[in-house]
Amino acid sequence: MIKKKAKYLANRKHGGFLINLYAYSSYYVEVWKPVGINLIQWIEVVNRDEILDSYLQDFKLDI
């Protein structure tokens, strides 16, 4: 349901996981998958700004 109805925004790596960030309704949702394995380990609603801020490290604006 997340991949069909949510909008993909970004990804990051943490430990041995690849984490995809989605916007779903009025929520931000992370989908955690072990690196190299196409298996969802868990899905988590993001409720802390520090987590969202960690995605900003990879954005670069060329002005």
C-alpha positions, -999 to 999 in steps of 0.1 A, spaced: 0 0 0 28 25 8 45 21 -26 12 24 -44 -4 53 -25 25 72 -10 50 95 -28 86 85 -26 108 114 -14 143 102 -5 165 75 9 194 72 34 216 44 48 218 36 85 239 7 98 230 -22 75 197 -8 63 185 12 33 157 34 44 132 49 20 112 80 30 76 84 17 49 110 21 16 93 29 -15 114 36 -3 139 63 26 116 75 62 108 66 68 71 66 101 52 66 105 18 50 135 -1 64 152 -28 43 184 -47 50 211 -37 24 212 -64 -3 180 -81 6 146 -72 -10 127 -76 23 110 -50 44 122 -53 80 98 -26 93 77 4 86 78 34 109 60 68 110 85 96 114 76 118 144 110 135 150 125 164 131 160 150 136 151 120 114 138 142 86 169 164 89 191 134 82 177 133 47 187 169 40 224 160 40 221 145 6 203 174 -11 224 198 -31 210 230 -47 228 246 -76 218 282 -77 
